């Protein structure tokens, strides 16, 4: 099976531009799976039943969908799937990473924005409550003309700040698929993460990881859940599933071979865990993902 191509989009932003803002009303999604260097905030309305793919995350969306993507190599697309609407509305805002340089993001007022941009390297989806809250600000941006460019920029920065205050956003792609990890994690979590990504195919015990960072098992379990939001077992499974998906997409290995090469020692248990995580079997995921990777 050939690894399909992904469209590398060249956005309209020039070196002198701050933002590219476009609003569309359309009857269907036509843009293929793609990636680009610029950061992107994408809002979709009236598209219930459409399917959104960001990295290895595949979800059917509701009537409103808002996603921030800051991963340079993170492929993404929206497609019709079960959407029957002929009045799909979309607002796309693209901006270069140097719009918010590191020196600025390290200042106290920008701390929450910095954390949000780090998380969005995996794709970050916002809740309906957050979308409703910021929608008036978002809707006003496409109406700004060139004479109001400074106002548009300050309004956009305020919008980013409001989004960064949301505690209901969630990441989409797995870290191993997106080739990123959050720089805000503690040194101990980073140490564990690095060990797991290097040894995920081996048998790994909680006691090993506790000893690795000099903690008791009980203390480590509590600490790890607090810092990552996941139990150690779930975190390890997430890493293994990420490598499984990369193998499904990028190789011709059989599913059973991928299973055992990724640290799972039982094919039935592997299929059950994968379906729970991704909502489909490994075979179905491979077929779906390859089908969408086309150049137009």
C-alpha positions, 0 to 999 in steps of 0.5 A: 500500500502506497503512503498517499500525499498530503497537500502542502498549502501555500497561504496568501500571507506575505511577510508584511501581513499579520492576519489572513481572514476569510469568510465563506458560505458553501454547499460542501467541503472540497479542500483535501487533507493538507498542512501549512506552516501558518497557525490557523483558527477555523470556525465551521457553522451549519455543518452538523454531521460533517467529519473533521480530521486533525492528525489521527483524530477523526470526529463527527462535528455538531452545528458549530465547530472551532479548532486552533491548529499550530502544528506545522506538520499537522494535517487536517481537513473537514469533509461532508460525511453525513452533513446535508446542509447547503449553507455551510459557513466558515471563518478561517483566520491564519497567522504566522508564528512570528506574530507572537514571538517567544519574547512576547509570549514569555511576558506575564499577560501572555502566559495563558496564550502561550500555553494554549498555543503549545497545546494547539500543536496537537489541534485544540477543539473548543466547547460549544459554551466557549464558541457562543461566548466568543462568537460576536468577536469572531463574527466581527473580524471578517467585516474589518477593512484595511483601514481597520487593520490595527483594530482587527489585530487587537481584536484578534489578540483579545479573542485569543486571550478569551479562548486561552481562558477556556477550561473546556478545550481539548487536544485532538491528535496524539502527541506521537502522531503530531511529533510534539510534547508540551513544554509546560510539563514538569521535568519528571513527566518529560523524563517518563514521556521520553522513556515511554516513547523510546520503550513503548514496545516493551513491557513497562510497569508502574514500579519502573517509572516510579523508580525512574523519577525517584518516587513511591508508586502511590506518590507517582500515580497521584502526581502523574494523574495530576500533571497529565490528567490521565492515569499512567496506564491510559497515558501509556496506551495513548502513546502506543495507539499513536505509534500504531496509527503512524504505522497504519498510515505510513507502512504496509505492515499487517495489523497483527504485526503492528499490534505486537510491535507496539507493545500490545500482546493480545490481538483481541485486546488490542482491537478492543482498545483501539476501537474504544480510542478511535471509534473504529477498527484498525482496518477501518481507520487505515482504509479511511485515512488512506482514502482521504489523502489525495492531491488536487 
